[in-house]
Amino acid sequence: MFAKMHWKKEIPRNEMHIHANPDDKETVQSVLDRMEKGEKITLVNPVNNRSIVMDIRRIESIETYDGSSIVKVAGEAREYMIPKRLKELEHLGRLGLLRVSNSVMLNVSHIQSFEVIGNARLEVETKGKQKYIVSRHYASRIKEELSCLSN
């Protein structure tokens, strides 16, 4: 299947219009289903060293820890590990996991509220009632993403 993209400012962000031949309905639906299911990531349970495959949308935050990263999942007290540094995980930004500081990535869809604090920084609170400081370097990108989610 061939895809053509046309970019129009009139279309709201986070919205997509698809025009296709009715004969391609199954193919288009298959692509949309894969998008809806979300991408998976393999995490390690530090208690028993078992690997677990998790939907990225469930991740609330990823924090750097001694050459690897700690992953906090929304609604779970348990933390997981991923044997990668944040720099190696920056590709997850296209899925909504954005850097908020040099040591933390946060899932933008889990942010409940934010307020501007001193030195052009933000304090964000997640739906899980965790608070994070967004450094001034990353604050504008986070505010931009949050404004897109509210539209």
VOGU-3710 file (C-alpha; in Angstrom, 3 decimals, decimal comma):
1> mfakmhwkke> 0,000/0,000/0,000  1,257/3,463/-0,882  0,794/6,329/1,600  0,666/10,031/0,727  0,752/12,631/3,441  -0,623/16,136/3,231  0,012/18,511/6,111  -2,680/21,098/6,870  -2,629/23,635/9,706  -6,460/23,569/9,777
11> iprnemhiha> -6,448/20,031/11,181  -6,102/20,031/14,988  -2,998/18,457/16,471  -3,409/14,854/17,601  -6,000/14,290/14,860  -5,526/12,420/11,600  -7,776/12,119/8,534  -7,489/8,987/6,427  -8,775/8,741/2,855  -8,619/5,279/1,323
21> npddketvqs> -10,336/3,018/-1,170  -13,011/0,833/0,491  -11,211/-2,237/-0,873  -8,268/-1,384/1,436  -10,428/-1,199/4,562  -8,912/-4,314/6,168  -5,337/-3,134/5,600  -6,044/0,339/7,001  -7,885/-1,135/9,985  -4,930/-3,438/10,675
31> vldrmekgek> -2,550/-0,472/10,770  -4,897/1,462/13,071  -5,265/-1,563/15,380  -1,488/-1,805/15,755  -1,331/1,900/16,570  -4,115/1,546/19,140  -2,539/-1,441/20,899  0,578/0,575/21,559  4,159/-0,464/21,595  5,666/-2,832/24,106
41> itlvnpvnnr> 8,919/-2,685/26,020  10,732/-5,423/27,924  11,404/-4,649/31,579  13,143/-6,624/34,306  11,614/-7,340/37,706  14,539/-6,697/40,089  13,115/-9,035/42,755  13,297/-12,227/40,705  15,204/-11,015/37,607  12,359/-12,080/35,311
51> sivmdirrie> 11,601/-10,209/32,112  8,156/-8,752/31,599  6,696/-7,230/28,439  4,715/-4,079/29,177  2,670/-1,609/27,162  4,573/1,684/27,063  1,374/3,635/27,775  1,324/2,154/31,316  4,723/3,653/32,169  4,533/6,767/34,333
61> sietydgssi> 8,215/7,607/34,565  11,718/6,368/33,883  14,531/7,522/36,161  18,228/7,012/35,686  20,003/4,740/38,157  23,639/3,642/37,990  23,950/2,924/34,268  20,434/1,565/33,932  16,970/2,971/34,561  14,144/2,497/37,044
71> vkvagearey> 10,670/2,297/35,508  7,591/3,296/37,516  4,290/1,931/36,254  1,037/3,777/36,876  -1,040/2,182/39,612  1,705/-0,184/40,782  3,948/0,144/43,801  6,520/-2,201/42,221  9,342/-0,716/40,210  11,026/-2,349/37,257
81> mipkrlkele> 14,451/-1,957/35,691  15,567/-1,518/32,132  19,252/-2,061/31,366  19,556/1,141/29,337  20,436/4,738/30,046  17,946/7,528/29,367  19,976/8,639/26,371  19,290/5,244/24,779  15,559/5,601/25,482  14,999/9,034/23,946
91> hlgrlgllrv> 13,342/7,396/20,907  10,356/6,825/23,226  9,647/10,559/22,933  7,530/9,853/19,854  5,297/7,756/22,148  4,872/10,468/24,773  7,740/9,644/27,140  9,666/12,908/27,258  12,700/14,075/29,178  11,858/16,467/31,992
101> snsvmlnvsh> 15,382/16,622/33,383  18,748/14,984/32,875  17,659/12,108/35,091  13,914/11,653/34,431  11,582/10,852/31,521  7,861/11,272/32,095  4,815/10,003/30,238  2,999/13,194/29,238  -0,395/11,463/29,220  0,003/10,757/32,954
111> iqsfevigna> 0,454/14,425/33,905  -2,538/15,723/35,807  -1,441/19,284/36,572  1,531/21,601/36,473  2,606/24,945/37,852  5,393/27,323/37,009  7,990/27,644/39,749  11,177/29,694/39,998  13,866/29,924/37,323  11,470/29,041/34,448
121> rlevetkgkq> 10,981/25,509/35,772  7,745/23,557/36,176  6,452/21,287/38,869  4,203/18,589/37,423  1,955/16,202/39,284  0,971/12,880/37,778  -2,329/11,063/38,123  -0,502/8,818/40,616  0,149/11,917/42,822  3,918/11,879/42,155
131> kyivsrhyas> 5,572/15,265/41,742  8,461/15,977/39,377  10,482/19,083/38,625  10,837/19,931/34,939  14,087/21,754/34,262  13,882/24,991/32,312  15,611/23,317/29,371  12,682/20,907/28,903  9,825/23,095/30,226  8,759/24,630/26,913
141> rikeelscls> 8,452/21,220/25,218  6,381/19,857/28,093  4,049/22,888/28,057  3,665/22,501/24,290  2,763/18,820/24,611  0,297/19,510/27,425  -1,429/22,211/25,381  -1,806/19,706/22,514  -3,424/17,170/24,833  -5,971/19,697/26,084
151> n> -7,199/20,551/22,552
//
